[in-house]
Amino acid sequence: MLEQGRLLAALIRDSHLSIEQSTFDTLSDFVVIMAMNDFIASEGHRNLPAAQGIFLVVCLDRLATLIG
């Protein structure tokens, strides 16, 4: 799930057009993407698979709300 989250964050980051969004919404999108990338790169949650899933689902839900 972590690898899919990393790939999805990169896809959204690289294909996201901010022209139709306010500056605040665009910044919010990239803050969520940055949080996902930092979480995935961290070693502290490796033995907590439930925490991994919960964090990534919350981040993806937030991105869907912001972009959609």
PDB file of N, H, CA, C and O in Angstrom:
ATOM      1  N   MET A   1       0.825  -1.195   0.000  1.00  0.00           N
ATOM      2  CA  MET A   1       0.000   0.000   0.000  1.00  0.00           C
ATOM      3  C   MET A   1       0.866   1.254   0.000  1.00  0.00           C
ATOM      4  O   MET A   1       0.494   2.263  -0.599  1.00  0.00           O
ATOM      5  N   LEU A   2       2.012   1.202   0.662  1.00  0.00           N
ATOM      6  H   LEU A   2       2.315   0.383   1.149  1.00  0.00           H
ATOM      7  CA  LEU A   2       2.894   2.372   0.691  1.00  0.00           C
ATOM      8  C   LEU A   2       3.405   2.715  -0.702  1.00  0.00           C
ATOM      9  O   LEU A   2       3.468   3.888  -1.072  1.00  0.00           O
ATOM     10  N   GLU A   3       3.764   1.706  -1.464  1.00  0.00           N
ATOM     11  H   GLU A   3       3.712   0.754  -1.163  1.00  0.00           H
ATOM     12  CA  GLU A   3       4.273   1.958  -2.815  1.00  0.00           C
ATOM     13  C   GLU A   3       3.189   2.561  -3.703  1.00  0.00           C
ATOM     14  O   GLU A   3       3.466   3.469  -4.488  1.00  0.00           O
ATOM     15  N   GLN A   4       1.967   2.068  -3.587  1.00  0.00           N
ATOM     16  H   GLN A   4       1.742   1.331  -2.950  1.00  0.00           H
ATOM     17  CA  GLN A   4       0.871   2.617  -4.369  1.00  0.00           C
ATOM     18  C   GLN A   4       0.592   4.065  -3.959  1.00  0.00           C
ATOM     19  O   GLN A   4       0.307   4.910  -4.808  1.00  0.00           O
ATOM     20  N   GLY A   5       0.675   4.344  -2.671  1.00  0.00           N
ATOM     21  H   GLY A   5       0.907   3.657  -1.981  1.00  0.00           H
ATOM     22  CA  GLY A   5       0.489   5.714  -2.185  1.00  0.00           C
ATOM     23  C   GLY A   5       1.557   6.650  -2.731  1.00  0.00           C
ATOM     24  O   GLY A   5       1.262   7.780  -3.120  1.00  0.00           O
ATOM     25  N   ARG A   6       2.794   6.177  -2.760  1.00  0.00           N
ATOM     26  H   ARG A   6       3.034   5.259  -2.444  1.00  0.00           H
ATOM     27  CA  ARG A   6       3.892   6.985  -3.298  1.00  0.00           C
ATOM     28  C   ARG A   6       3.688   7.258  -4.777  1.00  0.00           C
ATOM     29  O   ARG A   6       3.874   8.387  -5.231  1.00  0.00           O
ATOM     30  N   LEU A   7       3.309   6.241  -5.531  1.00  0.00           N
ATOM     31  H   LEU A   7       3.158   5.324  -5.163  1.00  0.00           H
ATOM     32  CA  LEU A   7       3.084   6.405  -6.969  1.00  0.00           C
ATOM     33  C   LEU A   7       1.905   7.337  -7.250  1.00  0.00           C
ATOM     34  O   LEU A   7       1.966   8.172  -8.151  1.00  0.00           O
ATOM     35  N   LEU A   8       0.845   7.187  -6.481  1.00  0.00           N
ATOM     36  H   LEU A   8       0.795   6.508  -5.748  1.00  0.00           H
ATOM     37  CA  LEU A   8      -0.323   8.041  -6.670  1.00  0.00           C
ATOM     38  C   LEU A   8      -0.016   9.496  -6.329  1.00  0.00           C
ATOM     39  O   LEU A   8      -0.453  10.402  -7.038  1.00  0.00           O
ATOM     40  N   ALA A   9       0.734   9.727  -5.249  1.00  0.00           N
ATOM     41  H   ALA A   9       1.089   8.991  -4.673  1.00  0.00           H
ATOM     42  CA  ALA A   9       1.118  11.092  -4.881  1.00  0.00           C
ATOM     43  C   ALA A   9       1.958  11.723  -5.987  1.00  0.00           C
ATOM     44  O   ALA A   9       1.769  12.894  -6.315  1.00  0.00           O
ATOM     45  N   ALA A  10       2.889  10.954  -6.567  1.00  0.00           N
ATOM     46  H   ALA A  10       3.043  10.003  -6.300  1.00  0.00           H
ATOM     47  CA  ALA A  10       3.716  11.475  -7.658  1.00  0.00           C
ATOM     48  C   ALA A  10       2.877  11.771  -8.891  1.00  0.00           C
ATOM     49  O   ALA A  10       3.087  12.787  -9.553  1.00  0.00           O
ATOM     50  N   LEU A  11       1.932  10.900  -9.204  1.00  0.00           N
ATOM     51  H   LEU A  11       1.761  10.074  -8.666  1.00  0.00           H
ATOM     52  CA  LEU A  11       1.057  11.114 -10.356  1.00  0.00           C
ATOM     53  C   LEU A  11       0.233  12.384 -10.194  1.00  0.00           C
ATOM     54  O   LEU A  11       0.140  13.189 -11.120  1.00  0.00           O
ATOM     55  N   ILE A  12      -0.362  12.564  -9.027  1.00  0.00           N
ATOM     56  H   ILE A  12      -0.286  11.910  -8.275  1.00  0.00           H
ATOM     57  CA  ILE A  12      -1.160  13.761  -8.777  1.00  0.00           C
ATOM     58  C   ILE A  12      -0.278  15.002  -8.825  1.00  0.00           C
ATOM     59  O   ILE A  12      -0.650  16.009  -9.428  1.00  0.00           O
ATOM     60  N   ARG A  13       0.879  14.932  -8.197  1.00  0.00           N
ATOM     61  H   ARG A  13       1.182  14.114  -7.708  1.00  0.00           H
ATOM     62  CA  ARG A  13       1.798  16.076  -8.181  1.00  0.00           C
ATOM     63  C   ARG A  13       2.207  16.473  -9.594  1.00  0.00           C
ATOM     64  O   ARG A  13       2.220  17.659  -9.923  1.00  0.00           O
ATOM     65  N   ASP A  14       2.537  15.506 -10.422  1.00  0.00           N
ATOM     66  H   ASP A  14       2.526  14.542 -10.155  1.00  0.00           H
ATOM     67  CA  ASP A  14       3.054  15.796 -11.749  1.00  0.00           C
ATOM     68  C   ASP A  14       1.990  16.166 -12.772  1.00  0.00           C
ATOM     69  O   ASP A  14       2.298  16.805 -13.778  1.00  0.00           O
ATOM     70  N   SER A  15       0.753  15.778 -12.533  1.00  0.00           N
ATOM     71  H   SER A  15       0.503  15.259 -11.716  1.00  0.00           H
ATOM     72  CA  SER A  15      -0.301  16.050 -13.521  1.00  0.00           C
ATOM     73  C   SER A  15      -1.324  17.068 -13.046  1.00  0.00           C
ATOM     74  O   SER A  15      -2.262  17.383 -13.778  1.00  0.00           O
ATOM     75  N   HIS A  16      -1.167  17.579 -11.861  1.00  0.00           N
ATOM     76  H   HIS A  16      -0.405  17.323 -11.266  1.00  0.00           H
ATOM     77  CA  HIS A  16      -2.160  18.488 -11.276  1.00  0.00           C
ATOM     78  C   HIS A  16      -2.012  19.893 -11.846  1.00  0.00           C
ATOM     79  O   HIS A  16      -0.943  20.498 -11.763  1.00  0.00           O
ATOM     80  N   LEU A  17      -3.083  20.400 -12.419  1.00  0.00           N
ATOM     81  H   LEU A  17      -3.951  19.909 -12.487  1.00  0.00           H
ATOM     82  CA  LEU A  17      -3.096  21.777 -12.915  1.00  0.00           C
ATOM     83  C   LEU A  17      -3.736  22.673 -11.856  1.00  0.00           C
ATOM     84  O   LEU A  17      -4.869  22.439 -11.437  1.00  0.00           O
ATOM     85  N   SER A  18      -3.013  23.680 -11.438  1.00  0.00           N
ATOM     86  H   SER A  18      -2.092  23.869 -11.778  1.00  0.00           H
ATOM     87  CA  SER A  18      -3.508  24.548 -10.366  1.00  0.00           C
ATOM     88  C   SER A  18      -4.215  25.779 -10.894  1.00  0.00           C
ATOM     89  O   SER A  18      -4.598  26.643 -10.106  1.00  0.00           O
ATOM     90  N   ILE A  19      -4.401  25.889 -12.192  1.00  0.00           N
ATOM     91  H   ILE A  19      -4.090  25.187 -12.832  1.00  0.00           H
ATOM     92  CA  ILE A  19      -4.993  27.083 -12.797  1.00  0.00           C
ATOM     93  C   ILE A  19      -6.419  27.305 -12.304  1.00  0.00           C
ATOM     94  O   ILE A  19      -6.825  28.447 -12.089  1.00  0.00           O
ATOM     95  N   GLU A  20      -7.170  26.250 -12.125  1.00  0.00           N
ATOM     96  H   GLU A  20      -6.840  25.322 -12.299  1.00  0.00           H
ATOM     97  CA  GLU A  20      -8.580  26.357 -11.758  1.00  0.00           C
ATOM     98  C   GLU A  20      -8.804  26.458 -10.257  1.00  0.00           C
ATOM     99  O   GLU A  20      -9.947  26.600  -9.823  1.00  0.00           O
ATOM    100  N   GLN A  21      -7.757  26.389  -9.457  1.00  0.00           N
ATOM    101  H   GLN A  21      -6.828  26.274  -9.810  1.00  0.00           H
ATOM    102  CA  GLN A  21      -7.885  26.415  -8.006  1.00  0.00           C
ATOM    103  C   GLN A  21      -7.300  27.693  -7.441  1.00  0.00           C
ATOM    104  O   GLN A  21      -6.458  28.348  -8.056  1.00  0.00           O
ATOM    105  N   SER A  22      -7.776  28.027  -6.246  1.00  0.00           N
ATOM    106  H   SER A  22      -8.460  27.494  -5.747  1.00  0.00           H
ATOM    107  CA  SER A  22      -7.178  29.153  -5.540  1.00  0.00           C
ATOM    108  C   SER A  22      -5.792  28.757  -5.049  1.00  0.00           C
ATOM    109  O   SER A  22      -5.451  27.575  -4.992  1.00  0.00           O
ATOM    110  N   THR A  23      -5.015  29.746  -4.701  1.00  0.00           N
ATOM    111  H   THR A  23      -5.293  30.706  -4.747  1.00  0.00           H
ATOM    112  CA  THR A  23      -3.667  29.485  -4.188  1.00  0.00           C
ATOM    113  C   THR A  23      -3.726  28.637  -2.929  1.00  0.00           C
ATOM    114  O   THR A  23      -2.905  27.737  -2.752  1.00  0.00           O
ATOM    115  N   PHE A  24      -4.678  28.909  -2.055  1.00  0.00           N
ATOM    116  H   PHE A  24      -5.345  29.640  -2.198  1.00  0.00           H
ATOM    117  CA  PHE A  24      -4.810  28.144  -0.814  1.00  0.00           C
ATOM    118  C   PHE A  24      -5.089  26.675  -1.101  1.00  0.00           C
ATOM    119  O   PHE A  24      -4.485  25.795  -0.487  1.00  0.00           O
ATOM    120  N   ASP A  25      -6.010  26.404  -2.042  1.00  0.00           N
ATOM    121  H   ASP A  25      -6.500  27.119  -2.540  1.00  0.00           H
ATOM    122  CA  ASP A  25      -6.339  25.015  -2.365  1.00  0.00           C
ATOM    123  C   ASP A  25      -5.159  24.297  -3.004  1.00  0.00           C
ATOM    124  O   ASP A  25      -4.909  23.128  -2.710  1.00  0.00           O
ATOM    125  N   THR A  26      -4.436  24.987  -3.874  1.00  0.00           N
ATOM    126  H   THR A  26      -4.639  25.937  -4.113  1.00  0.00           H
ATOM    127  CA  THR A  26      -3.255  24.389  -4.494  1.00  0.00           C
ATOM    128  C   THR A  26      -2.201  24.066  -3.447  1.00  0.00           C
ATOM    129  O   THR A  26      -1.609  22.987  -3.469  1.00  0.00           O
ATOM    130  N   LEU A  27      -1.966  24.994  -2.536  1.00  0.00           N
ATOM    131  H   LEU A  27      -2.446  25.871  -2.518  1.00  0.00           H
ATOM    132  CA  LEU A  27      -1.006  24.757  -1.460  1.00  0.00           C
ATOM    133  C   LEU A  27      -1.449  23.591  -0.590  1.00  0.00           C
ATOM    134  O   LEU A  27      -0.626  22.771  -0.182  1.00  0.00           O
ATOM    135  N   SER A  28      -2.741  23.511  -0.307  1.00  0.00           N
ATOM    136  H   SER A  28      -3.409  24.177  -0.639  1.00  0.00           H
ATOM    137  CA  SER A  28      -3.273  22.406   0.494  1.00  0.00           C
ATOM    138  C   SER A  28      -3.021  21.066  -0.184  1.00  0.00           C
ATOM    139  O   SER A  28      -2.657  20.092   0.475  1.00  0.00           O
ATOM    140  N   ASP A  29      -3.215  21.016  -1.505  1.00  0.00           N
ATOM    141  H   ASP A  29      -3.511  21.807  -2.040  1.00  0.00           H
ATOM    142  CA  ASP A  29      -2.945  19.784  -2.259  1.00  0.00           C
ATOM    143  C   ASP A  29      -1.500  19.338  -2.054  1.00  0.00           C
ATOM    144  O   ASP A  29      -1.234  18.178  -1.743  1.00  0.00           O
ATOM    145  N   PHE A  30      -0.583  20.266  -2.231  1.00  0.00           N
ATOM    146  H   PHE A  30      -0.799  21.209  -2.484  1.00  0.00           H
ATOM    147  CA  PHE A  30       0.832  19.911  -2.160  1.00  0.00           C
ATOM    148  C   PHE A  30       1.297  19.630  -0.736  1.00  0.00           C
ATOM    149  O   PHE A  30       2.241  18.865  -0.538  1.00  0.00           O
ATOM    150  N   VAL A  31       0.653  20.231   0.254  1.00  0.00           N
ATOM    151  H   VAL A  31      -0.114  20.852   0.093  1.00  0.00           H
ATOM    152  CA  VAL A  31       0.983  19.906   1.646  1.00  0.00           C
ATOM    153  C   VAL A  31       0.587  18.457   1.946  1.00  0.00           C
ATOM    154  O   VAL A  31       1.331  17.739   2.614  1.00  0.00           O
ATOM    155  N   VAL A  32      -0.566  18.030   1.463  1.00  0.00           N
ATOM    156  H   VAL A  32      -1.170  18.614   0.920  1.00  0.00           H
ATOM    157  CA  VAL A  32      -1.003  16.644   1.664  1.00  0.00           C
ATOM    158  C   VAL A  32      -0.048  15.685   0.953  1.00  0.00           C
ATOM    159  O   VAL A  32       0.330  14.658   1.517  1.00  0.00           O
ATOM    160  N   ILE A  33       0.343  16.012  -0.279  1.00  0.00           N
ATOM    161  H   ILE A  33       0.035  16.847  -0.737  1.00  0.00           H
ATOM    162  CA  ILE A  33       1.275  15.168  -1.022  1.00  0.00           C
ATOM    163  C   ILE A  33       2.612  15.089  -0.292  1.00  0.00           C
ATOM    164  O   ILE A  33       3.207  14.016  -0.194  1.00  0.00           O
ATOM    165  N   MET A  34       3.082  16.222   0.218  1.00  0.00           N
ATOM    166  H   MET A  34       2.599  17.094   0.139  1.00  0.00           H
ATOM    167  CA  MET A  34       4.342  16.235   0.960  1.00  0.00           C
ATOM    168  C   MET A  34       4.232  15.390   2.229  1.00  0.00           C
ATOM    169  O   MET A  34       5.170  14.671   2.573  1.00  0.00           O
ATOM    170  N   ALA A  35       3.100  15.470   2.928  1.00  0.00           N
ATOM    171  H   ALA A  35       2.338  16.055   2.649  1.00  0.00           H
ATOM    172  CA  ALA A  35       2.898  14.660   4.134  1.00  0.00           C
ATOM    173  C   ALA A  35       2.917  13.174   3.799  1.00  0.00           C
ATOM    174  O   ALA A  35       3.496  12.374   4.535  1.00  0.00           O
ATOM    175  N   MET A  36       2.283  12.804   2.683  1.00  0.00           N
ATOM    176  H   MET A  36       1.814  13.454   2.085  1.00  0.00           H
ATOM    177  CA  MET A  36       2.295  11.400   2.263  1.00  0.00           C
ATOM    178  C   MET A  36       3.719  10.933   1.980  1.00  0.00           C
ATOM    179  O   MET A  36       4.130   9.866   2.436  1.00  0.00           O
ATOM    180  N   ASN A  37       4.464  11.728   1.232  1.00  0.00           N
ATOM    181  H   ASN A  37       4.131  12.595   0.862  1.00  0.00           H
ATOM    182  CA  ASN A  37       5.840  11.350   0.896  1.00  0.00           C
ATOM    183  C   ASN A  37       6.720  11.247   2.135  1.00  0.00           C
ATOM    184  O   ASN A  37       7.529  10.325   2.245  1.00  0.00           O
ATOM    185  N   ASP A  38       6.571  12.187   3.072  1.00  0.00           N
ATOM    186  H   ASP A  38       5.914  12.936   2.982  1.00  0.00           H
ATOM    187  CA  ASP A  38       7.353  12.131   4.310  1.00  0.00           C
ATOM    188  C   ASP A  38       6.990  10.902   5.137  1.00  0.00           C
ATOM    189  O   ASP A  38       7.866  10.246   5.698  1.00  0.00           O
ATOM    190  N   PHE A  39       5.706  10.595   5.210  1.00  0.00           N
ATOM    191  H   PHE A  39       4.994  11.128   4.754  1.00  0.00           H
ATOM    192  CA  PHE A  39       5.248   9.424   5.958  1.00  0.00           C
ATOM    193  C   PHE A  39       5.807   8.144   5.350  1.00  0.00           C
ATOM    194  O   PHE A  39       6.296   7.268   6.064  1.00  0.00           O
ATOM    195  N   ILE A  40       5.731   8.043   4.034  1.00  0.00           N
ATOM    196  H   ILE A  40       5.334   8.755   3.454  1.00  0.00           H
ATOM    197  CA  ILE A  40       6.203   6.840   3.350  1.00  0.00           C
ATOM    198  C   ILE A  40       7.706   6.665   3.547  1.00  0.00           C
ATOM    199  O   ILE A  40       8.184   5.542   3.703  1.00  0.00           O
ATOM    200  N   ALA A  41       8.450   7.764   3.542  1.00  0.00           N
ATOM    201  H   ALA A  41       8.061   8.677   3.416  1.00  0.00           H
ATOM    202  CA  ALA A  41       9.907   7.693   3.701  1.00  0.00           C
ATOM    203  C   ALA A  41      10.324   7.404   5.142  1.00  0.00           C
ATOM    204  O   ALA A  41      11.457   6.985   5.380  1.00  0.00           O
ATOM    205  N   SER A  42       9.442   7.616   6.087  1.00  0.00           N
ATOM    206  H   SER A  42       8.522   7.956   5.893  1.00  0.00           H
ATOM    207  CA  SER A  42       9.755   7.415   7.499  1.00  0.00           C
ATOM    208  C   SER A  42       9.858   5.930   7.831  1.00  0.00           C
ATOM    209  O   SER A  42       9.171   5.103   7.231  1.00  0.00           O
ATOM    210  N   GLU A  43      10.705   5.601   8.775  1.00  0.00           N
ATOM    211  H   GLU A  43      11.263   6.272   9.263  1.00  0.00           H
ATOM    212  CA  GLU A  43      10.875   4.208   9.210  1.00  0.00           C
ATOM    213  C   GLU A  43      10.035   3.886  10.454  1.00  0.00           C
ATOM    214  O   GLU A  43       9.868   2.713  10.791  1.00  0.00           O
ATOM    215  N   GLY A  44       9.514   4.890  11.129  1.00  0.00           N
ATOM    216  H   GLY A  44       9.650   5.842  10.855  1.00  0.00           H
ATOM    217  CA  GLY A  44       8.845   4.700  12.407  1.00  0.00           C
ATOM    218  C   GLY A  44       7.557   3.907  12.375  1.00  0.00           C
ATOM    219  O   GLY A  44       7.137   3.391  13.411  1.00  0.00           O
ATOM    220  N   HIS A  45       6.924   3.791  11.243  1.00  0.00           N
ATOM    221  H   HIS A  45       7.265   4.210  10.401  1.00  0.00           H
ATOM    222  CA  HIS A  45       5.621   3.112  11.155  1.00  0.00           C
ATOM    223  C   HIS A  45       5.710   1.749  10.482  1.00  0.00           C
ATOM    224  O   HIS A  45       4.676   1.134  10.224  1.00  0.00           O
ATOM    225  N   ARG A  46       6.884   1.267  10.195  1.00  0.00           N
ATOM    226  H   ARG A  46       7.725   1.767  10.404  1.00  0.00           H
ATOM    227  CA  ARG A  46       7.047   0.017   9.436  1.00  0.00           C
ATOM    228  C   ARG A  46       6.383  -1.186  10.100  1.00  0.00           C
ATOM    229  O   ARG A  46       5.933  -2.097   9.404  1.00  0.00           O
ATOM    230  N   ASN A  47       6.314  -1.207  11.408  1.00  0.00           N
ATOM    231  H   ASN A  47       6.679  -0.467  11.972  1.00  0.00           H
ATOM    232  CA  ASN A  47       5.701  -2.347  12.095  1.00  0.00           C
ATOM    233  C   ASN A  47       4.249  -2.057  12.502  1.00  0.00           C
ATOM    234  O   ASN A  47       3.690  -2.762  13.342  1.00  0.00           O
ATOM    235  N   LEU A  48       3.645  -1.030  11.914  1.00  0.00           N
ATOM    236  H   LEU A  48       4.100  -0.458  11.231  1.00  0.00           H
ATOM    237  CA  LEU A  48       2.262  -0.656  12.222  1.00  0.00           C
ATOM    238  C   LEU A  48       1.439  -0.585  10.931  1.00  0.00           C
ATOM    239  O   LEU A  48       1.116   0.513  10.478  1.00  0.00           O
ATOM    240  N   PRO A  49       1.096  -1.718  10.333  1.00  0.00           N
ATOM    241  CA  PRO A  49       0.397  -1.694   9.054  1.00  0.00           C
ATOM    242  C   PRO A  49      -0.974  -1.011   9.128  1.00  0.00           C
ATOM    243  O   PRO A  49      -1.404  -0.393   8.154  1.00  0.00           O
ATOM    244  N   ALA A  50      -1.653  -1.113  10.251  1.00  0.00           N
ATOM    245  H   ALA A  50      -1.304  -1.615  11.042  1.00  0.00           H
ATOM    246  CA  ALA A  50      -2.954  -0.446  10.372  1.00  0.00           C
ATOM    247  C   ALA A  50      -2.781   1.072  10.316  1.00  0.00           C
ATOM    248  O   ALA A  50      -3.575   1.767   9.681  1.00  0.00           O
ATOM    249  N   ALA A  51      -1.759   1.577  10.969  1.00  0.00           N
ATOM    250  H   ALA A  51      -1.114   1.012  11.485  1.00  0.00           H
ATOM    251  CA  ALA A  51      -1.498   3.026  10.947  1.00  0.00           C
ATOM    252  C   ALA A  51      -1.141   3.484   9.535  1.00  0.00           C
ATOM    253  O   ALA A  51      -1.540   4.571   9.118  1.00  0.00           O
ATOM    254  N   GLN A  52      -0.402   2.674   8.808  1.00  0.00           N
ATOM    255  H   GLN A  52      -0.078   1.791   9.147  1.00  0.00           H
ATOM    256  CA  GLN A  52      -0.062   3.012   7.427  1.00  0.00           C
ATOM    257  C   GLN A  52      -1.326   3.183   6.593  1.00  0.00           C
ATOM    258  O   GLN A  52      -1.499   4.182   5.895  1.00  0.00           O
ATOM    259  N   GLY A  53      -2.190   2.203   6.678  1.00  0.00           N
ATOM    260  H   GLY A  53      -2.049   1.391   7.245  1.00  0.00           H
ATOM    261  CA  GLY A  53      -3.429   2.239   5.902  1.00  0.00           C
ATOM    262  C   GLY A  53      -4.313   3.417   6.272  1.00  0.00           C
ATOM    263  O   GLY A  53      -4.833   4.107   5.395  1.00  0.00           O
ATOM    264  N   ILE A  54      -4.484   3.646   7.554  1.00  0.00           N
ATOM    265  H   ILE A  54      -4.062   3.086   8.267  1.00  0.00           H
ATOM    266  CA  ILE A  54      -5.342   4.747   8.012  1.00  0.00           C
ATOM    267  C   ILE A  54      -4.791   6.078   7.529  1.00  0.00           C
ATOM    268  O   ILE A  54      -5.538   6.895   6.991  1.00  0.00           O
ATOM    269  N   PHE A  55      -3.494   6.308   7.710  1.00  0.00           N
ATOM    270  H   PHE A  55      -2.887   5.644   8.147  1.00  0.00           H
ATOM    271  CA  PHE A  55      -2.900   7.579   7.307  1.00  0.00           C
ATOM    272  C   PHE A  55      -3.061   7.818   5.815  1.00  0.00           C
ATOM    273  O   PHE A  55      -3.458   8.907   5.399  1.00  0.00           O
ATOM    274  N   LEU A  56      -2.755   6.811   5.009  1.00  0.00           N
ATOM    275  H   LEU A  56      -2.432   5.927   5.347  1.00  0.00           H
ATOM    276  CA  LEU A  56      -2.846   6.985   3.566  1.00  0.00           C
ATOM    277  C   LEU A  56      -4.282   7.162   3.097  1.00  0.00           C
ATOM    278  O   LEU A  56      -4.529   7.942   2.177  1.00  0.00           O
ATOM    279  N   VAL A  57      -5.222   6.471   3.694  1.00  0.00           N
ATOM    280  H   VAL A  57      -5.021   5.837   4.441  1.00  0.00           H
ATOM    281  CA  VAL A  57      -6.631   6.638   3.320  1.00  0.00           C
ATOM    282  C   VAL A  57      -7.105   8.048   3.656  1.00  0.00           C
ATOM    283  O   VAL A  57      -7.811   8.666   2.860  1.00  0.00           O
ATOM    284  N   VAL A  58      -6.732   8.558   4.809  1.00  0.00           N
ATOM    285  H   VAL A  58      -6.158   8.056   5.456  1.00  0.00           H
ATOM    286  CA  VAL A  58      -7.112   9.928   5.187  1.00  0.00           C
ATOM    287  C   VAL A  58      -6.504  10.936   4.216  1.00  0.00           C
ATOM    288  O   VAL A  58      -7.182  11.872   3.791  1.00  0.00           O
ATOM    289  N   CYS A  59      -5.233  10.752   3.861  1.00  0.00           N
ATOM    290  H   CYS A  59      -4.683   9.992   4.205  1.00  0.00           H
ATOM    291  CA  CYS A  59      -4.584  11.659   2.918  1.00  0.00           C
ATOM    292  C   CYS A  59      -5.252  11.608   1.542  1.00  0.00           C
ATOM    293  O   CYS A  59      -5.501  12.648   0.931  1.00  0.00           O
ATOM    294  N   LEU A  60      -5.538  10.411   1.062  1.00  0.00           N
ATOM    295  H   LEU A  60      -5.336   9.566   1.558  1.00  0.00           H
ATOM    296  CA  LEU A  60      -6.181  10.271  -0.241  1.00  0.00           C
ATOM    297  C   LEU A  60      -7.591  10.844  -0.251  1.00  0.00           C
ATOM    298  O   LEU A  60      -8.022  11.423  -1.248  1.00  0.00           O
ATOM    299  N   ASP A  61      -8.309  10.684   0.854  1.00  0.00           N
ATOM    300  H   ASP A  61      -7.959  10.214   1.664  1.00  0.00           H
ATOM    301  CA  ASP A  61      -9.640  11.281   0.959  1.00  0.00           C
ATOM    302  C   ASP A  61      -9.557  12.803   0.906  1.00  0.00           C
ATOM    303  O   ASP A  61     -10.369  13.456   0.253  1.00  0.00           O
ATOM    304  N   ARG A  62      -8.571  13.357   1.599  1.00  0.00           N
ATOM    305  H   ARG A  62      -7.910  12.826   2.130  1.00  0.00           H
ATOM    306  CA  ARG A  62      -8.384  14.813   1.595  1.00  0.00           C
ATOM    307  C   ARG A  62      -8.041  15.311   0.196  1.00  0.00           C
ATOM    308  O   ARG A  62      -8.560  16.338  -0.242  1.00  0.00           O
ATOM    309  N   LEU A  63      -7.163  14.585  -0.514  1.00  0.00           N
ATOM    310  H   LEU A  63      -6.741  13.751  -0.159  1.00  0.00           H
ATOM    311  CA  LEU A  63      -6.819  14.978  -1.884  1.00  0.00           C
ATOM    312  C   LEU A  63      -8.034  14.900  -2.800  1.00  0.00           C
ATOM    313  O   LEU A  63      -8.245  15.782  -3.631  1.00  0.00           O
ATOM    314  N   ALA A  64      -8.826  13.853  -2.650  1.00  0.00           N
ATOM    315  H   ALA A  64      -8.655  13.136  -1.975  1.00  0.00           H
ATOM    316  CA  ALA A  64     -10.032  13.715  -3.480  1.00  0.00           C
ATOM    317  C   ALA A  64     -10.992  14.873  -3.243  1.00  0.00           C
ATOM    318  O   ALA A  64     -11.615  15.368  -4.182  1.00  0.00           O
ATOM    319  N   THR A  65     -11.112  15.302  -1.999  1.00  0.00           N
ATOM    320  H   THR A  65     -10.605  14.900  -1.236  1.00  0.00           H
ATOM    321  CA  THR A  65     -11.982  16.438  -1.665  1.00  0.00           C
ATOM    322  C   THR A  65     -11.435  17.724  -2.263  1.00  0.00           C
ATOM    323  O   THR A  65     -12.192  18.519  -2.820  1.00  0.00           O
ATOM    324  N   LEU A  66     -10.135  17.937  -2.155  1.00  0.00           N
ATOM    325  H   LEU A  66      -9.520  17.292  -1.702  1.00  0.00           H
ATOM    326  CA  LEU A  66      -9.529  19.166  -2.655  1.00  0.00           C
ATOM    327  C   LEU A  66      -9.543  19.250  -4.185  1.00  0.00           C
ATOM    328  O   LEU A  66      -9.809  20.307  -4.757  1.00  0.00           O
ATOM    329  N   ILE A  67      -9.256  18.139  -4.823  1.00  0.00           N
ATOM    330  H   ILE A  67      -9.040  17.281  -4.359  1.00  0.00           H
ATOM    331  CA  ILE A  67      -9.156  18.150  -6.293  1.00  0.00           C
ATOM    332  C   ILE A  67     -10.521  18.031  -6.951  1.00  0.00           C
ATOM    333  O   ILE A  67     -10.788  18.638  -7.988  1.00  0.00           O
ATOM    334  N   GLY A  68     -11.377  17.236  -6.326  1.00  0.00           N
ATOM    335  H   GLY A  68     -11.161  16.743  -5.483  1.00  0.00           H
ATOM    336  CA  GLY A  68     -12.700  16.966  -6.917  1.00  0.00           C
ATOM    337  C   GLY A  68     -13.620  18.064  -6.785  1.00  0.00           C
ATOM    338  O   GLY A  68     -14.762  17.970  -7.237  1.00  0.00           O
TER     339      GLY A  68
END
